[in-house]
Amino acid sequence: MNNKRIEIPLKYRIRKSTLNKNAPAIFFLHGYGTSMNDLFPLSQFFPADFAVVSLQAPFYNGFGGYAWAELDLSNLRELPKPEQKVESINRIHESIVKLKENFNFDENEINILGFSQGGDLALSTGFKFPTSVKGIISLCGYFDIKKIEFDLDHDELKKLKIFLSSALYDDKVPVHLGRMTHLSLKKINLSPTYFEYDTGHTISNECLTNVLDWLSLKKK
């Protein structure tokens, strides 16, 4: 495949598919205070025909990393600048659309995987633009459906595949926030897959195995 770079609203790293067209794709959204390099090594666990794109959040947070929106670190349920989240959602979606068109991704096989704050943005983007994605994976994240600022298309949401995970010893996004996320989605008649792991704030080998299995990518 060629080495063309596409101008999109966010910086990105890509491992291109071995397919010239109709490639399945997964987009990574990193956590607060890191960068597109944080999750990119996970690309090695995905089949060669999968395109893997790691997007970088637009807001520099002053700690050597980037954020999708400024956080109140004493209360993760509050965003001091909610307009930043809105901007990030739109940038993520536009980036997905442009890369999909330019690299001929299969529009029916687009997935988003987010970790920590990236998990919130994965759900938020997928819920705002449900026809643009097939699957949403939110790992160690928290999503407050009551604070979204757009209307939900419940018929389209029911078509989404959703994977959620929490960690029992997570000191950054406590497990009760993950449980709240899970319950809130069930209350609007969605059926997410949900796992809890005996770990801290990380993506464990068991979690990754479950994600690949859920995506039907686990090696037999």
PyMOL commands that set and color helices and strands:
alter all, ss='L'
color gray80, all
select helices_A, chain A and resi 36-45+82-103+117-128+130-132+145-147+154-157+175-187+205-214
alter helices_A, ss='H'
color red, helices_A
select strands_A, chain A and resi 12-15+23-29+51-55+59-60+66-67+105-115+135-139+161-167+193-197
alter strands_A, ss='S'
color yellow, strands_A
deselect
rebuild
show_as cartoon
